[in-house]
Amino acid sequence: MKRLKIIISIFLLLSSKSAFSATYDGKDPNEIWSEMILEIVYIHTNYVLKTDIIQSKIQSINEKIALENSVELRLNLLIEKDALKDNLAILKLKSESDISKIRYLKGLQIIRILYDKTLSLDHHFSSVRTFSEINKMANPNQYPEFDKLKELVSAKKDKKTGFDLTAILGTNTLVSVVNTFTNLMVSNLSKEDKEKELANIECILDFTLRMQNDLNTIYFETSFLQKSNEKIKEDIEILFKEYTKPIGYQNTLDNCRSNDDWDTLTQKMNEYLVKQKTIQGPMLQKMMVNMEFPVDRLIQFIGQYNNFIELGGKFYEKFKIILNSYENEKQCESKLPLEYKKLKSDIDVAIDKFNKAYKPVEINGSKMKELLYGLNEFE
């Protein structure tokens, strides 16, 4: 009775969620896992309920055989018992086949979702501040105020003590700053003018010299994350190819996504299952393994994806700390570049995305693995 209540409640829940559906609907992968678990529980509970009835009949037949003296009646009972055992074997095979189908189709949904996430991440990394923008923030030579000062001291410098930098050294931040200061100190400007010019660029110099290495760190580590995401994208495309190979689907993941060819995948899967029901022995076992192995590979890939997302989130938390570490931000707020403020905003958005839109898929824990594999945890 308890199992019957469980199976009825699960059936009603699945009916409200369009059970056994391969549709996408923009769902979160964790929602797909939850649906898969419910569907597997439903199949397993239904299987156990039916096998309990058959087992009860077999037990009843055994009791009759023990009491029956007629050879003919005992033979009929044995034939009936064998038929029931055959039914048990058929039920078990059907249950395993249905669970494989659910794991496989839900796996396809998850692959699609994770692929969309990697494409979104790729776009995100590409839109993060470019090297030219980072260089604009970190290099005082890119600021009009500093450029104006260089022109001024060049015009007012002492011809005997002043000197001009080469094309190479002129682009070096530290050398350029030192040279500009040196020329300013020996220039023909009055003391008041020198102090005025210094006050005009002090925030620019303070910000760029303090933050240059940190800003470059953000750029290069973001480039590292982008390269890592490209590897994730390549791996999921390879996974899709291996995943769909057993059922005879030949399109790439990109083509499948671009042409919205998911219904063809479902059709191929159903054809594969129909064929599976017509064979027996080692070939049947091979076909079932061919379905199970790609799903196992998917679970391994999800672990790889989760690690990357957790790493990315930590990187952006680090970037936020770096950007908030500039100690003179209040005093120099009006002089700070707009790119700096935009970068801070981008970092906050990225952290939120890593915590929500790109968040890891929750498949950890032995109980979850038992549910995914349809083990007897449901009994």
N, C-alpha and C positions, 0 to 999 in steps of 0.2 A: 504493500500500500504506500509506503514511504517513497519507493522508487517511482511509483505511478504518479504521485503528486509532483515529484521533481520533474519528471518528463513532461507533464502537462504544463507546469509553470514555465519551463524552458521553451517548450513549443510555442506558447503564447507570446513570450518575449521575442523569440526569433521571428515569428510571423509579423510582429510590429516593426522589425528591422529589415524586412525582406531577406530572410535567411537564404543562405547558399547563393547569394547574389555576387556576381563578379564586377558590379558597377563600382565606379570610383567615387563620385560625389565629393571630391576634395577632402576626404576624411583624413584625420590624423592617424599615423601608423599604429599608435597605441589603441585607438578605437577599433582598428582592423584586428589587432591581436585579441582584443576582448571578444569581438564577434566570433572569431575563429574558435576561441576557447568554448564559448557557449554552444556553437554548432557541434564541436567535437564531444562535449558533454552530452548533448542531446542524442547524438548517434550512439555513443557508448552506453548511455542509460537505457536507451531503447533496445540496444543489443542485449544488455544484461536482463532486462525485463522479459524479452522473448526467450532467451536461453533458460531463464529460471523456470518458465512454463514447461519447456521441453525436458529439462532435467527432472522436474517433478513427475512428468509422465514416464520417463525412463525409470525413475525410482519405483513408481507404482507397478510398472511391468516387471521389474526385478522381484518385487514382493509376490506378484502373481505366479511368476515362474517357480519361485521357491515352494509354493503351495500346490502347484498344478501337477497332477499325476499323468495326465494324458500327453503322450508324445506329440501328437498332432497339434494340440493346443499350445504346447510349449514351443513347438517349431514356429507356429504363427506369431506367438509373442516375440520370439527372437527376431523374426523378420521385421515386425513392427518396430522393435528396438533399434535394429540396424538402420531403418529408414529415418528414425528420429535422430540418430547419430549423424547421418548424412545431412539432415537439415541443420544440425548444429555447425557442421563444417561449412555449409553454404552461408549460413548467417555470419560466421566469423569472417569468411572471405569478403562478403558484401560490406561488413562493418569496416574492415581494413581498407577496402577500396574506397568507400565513402569518405573516410578520414583522410586518406591520401589525396583525394580530390579537393577536399576543403583546404588542407594545408597548402596544396599546390596553387589553387586559385587565389586564396588569400595572400599567398606569397607573391603572386603576380601583382596584386593590388599594392602591396608594400613596396615592391621594386619600383612601380610607377611613381608612388608618392616620394620615395627617397630620391629618385632620379630628378623629379621636379625640384626638390629641395637643393640638390647639388647644382642644378642650373641656376636657381635663384641665388645661391651662394656665390657662384661664379660671377654673376652680374653684380652682386654686392661688392666683391673684392675689386672688380674692375672700376667701380664707381667711387671707391675710396680715394682720398687725395692722391693725385699722381706725383711722381718724383719732382716735376717742375713746380708744383704747388708747395711741396715740402721744402724744396730749395728756396722758393720765394720767401717762406716764413723764416727759414734758418739762416739765410745769408743776408747780412746788412747791405751788401752791394745791390740787392734787389729793391731796396727801399728808396723812394724819391728823395727823402730828407737827407739820407746819407750820401746819395749820389750828388745832391746839390752841394753838400759840404766838401766833397772831394773836388768838385769844380772850383769852389771858392778858394780852398787852400792851394790849389794848383795855380790859380791866378795870382794869389797873394804870397806865394812861398818865396823864401830867400833863394835867389838863383845860385848862390855859392854853396849853401848847405842842403838845400832840398834836392830830391831826385825822383825820377819816374820809374815805376815798376815795369817789368817786362809783361808781355801779353799773358804768360803763364802765371806768374806770381800775382798779377793784378786780379786774377779770379780766385786766389786763395784767401779765404775769409780772414784768417788770423793775420796774415802778412798785410792784407789790404787795410785792416783796422789799425795795425801798428804804424804803417806808413802814413796813413791819413792823420793820425795823432801826432806823429813826429813832424810832419809838414805844418800842421796847425800850430804847434808850439813854437816853431821857428819862423812862422809867417809874419807878415807886416800888420796883421790885425791887432787892434787894441785889446787890452785885457778884458774889457767889458764885452767886446764882440766875441772873443774866444769863449768866454763863459756862457754867453747867449747861445752860441752854436752848439756847445757841449750839452746844454740843457735841452736843446731841441732834439738831440739824438740819443740822450742817455738811456731812455727806455728801450729804444730799438736795439742799442748795443747790449744792454743788460739782458734783454730777452733772447736775442740771437746767440750770444756767446754762452749763456746758461743752458739754452734748450736745443742747441744745434745737434748734439750727439743723440739726445733723446728723441728728437723729431726724426732723425735718420733711422734710429732704431725702430720706430713705429712703421716707417716706410718699408724697411727690409724685412721685418717680421710679418708684415701684411703680405708682402710678396711671397714669403715662405708659406703662409697659409693658403694663398691662391694656388701655388704649385701643388700643395698637399690636396687641395680640393680637386684639382685636375686629375690627380692620381685616383681619388675616390670615384670620380666620374668615369674614368677609363675602366676601373675595376667593376663598377656596376654594369657597364655595357658588356664586358666579358661575361659577367655572371648571368646576364639576361640571355646571352647567346648559348651558354651551357645549359641554362635553365629550360629553354624552349627547344633545345635540340632533340630530346627524347620523343617529343610529340610531333616532330616534323615541321615546326615553324621556323622559317628561314630569314625573316626580316630582322633588321637590326633594331635595337631599342629606340634609336632616334627616329627611324622610319615608322616604327609602330606608333610612336607617340605623335609624330607629325601627321600621320594618316588616320589617327584614331582607330587603329586596327585591333582593338582589344577583343571585340566580339569574335574575330577570326581565331584568336588565341583560345577563347573558351570553346569554340567549335572543335578545334584541333584536340583539345583536352578531352571533350566528350567522345570523339571518334576513337581516341586512344583507349578510353575506359571500355567502350563497347568491344573493341578488339580484345582487350584484356579478359573479358568475360567468356570469350570463345576458346581460350587456350588453357592448358593445364601443365603441371610439372615444372621443370627448370625454367622454361621460357616465361611462364607466368611470374615466377619469382624474380627473374631478370627485369621484366617490365615494371614490377612494383619497386624494385631497387632503383631503377632509372628515374622513377618519380620522386623517391624519397631523398636520394643523394643531393639533387639540386637544392631542395628545401634546407637540408643541413648546411649546404654552402651559403645559403641566404642568411641563416642564423649567424654563421661566422662573419659574414660581411656586415651584419648589423652591429656586431661587436666592434668592428673596424670603424664604422660610421660613428658610433657612440663615442669612441675614444677621440675621434677628430673633433666632434662637436664640443666635447668637454674641454679639449685643448684650446679650441678657438675661443670659447667663453673665457677661459683663464687669460689668454693673450689680451683680450679686449678689456678685461678688468685691470690688467697691468697697464695698458695704454691710458686708461682713465686716471690711474694713480699718477702716471708720468705727467700727463697734461695738467693735473691739478697741483703738481708739485712746484709750479713756478711761484715763488714766494712774493714777488712784487707785482702780482696781477692787479691788485686793487689800485696801487699807485699809478700803474702804467696802462690802465684799462683803455683809455682813449687812444693810446698809441699802438695798441696791439693789432695785428692784422686780422681782417675779417676771416681769412682762411683758418686761423687758429680757433676762433669761436665756432666756425662751421665744423671743423674737425672734432671738437669736443662734443658737439651735437651729434655728429655721425657715430661717434664711439658709443654714446648713450643709446642710440637707436640700435646699433649692432649688438650691444649687450642684451637688450630686450629681445631681439630676434633670436639670439643663441639660447635664451632662456625659454622662449615660447615657440616661435615659428620653426626653428631648427632643432628643437630639443631632442635628446636621445630617446630611442625606443626602449620602453621598459620591458625587457625580457629576462632580467636577472632572477636568480633563485631556482632552486631545485624543483619546487612545486610548479613553477611556470613551465619548466622544461617537460615535466611529467604531463602537464596539460597539453602541451604542444604535440607530444608524441602519443597522446591518447592512452596513457597507461591506466592501470587499475586504481588510480587515486580517486576515481569517480565512484567507486563502489561504496 
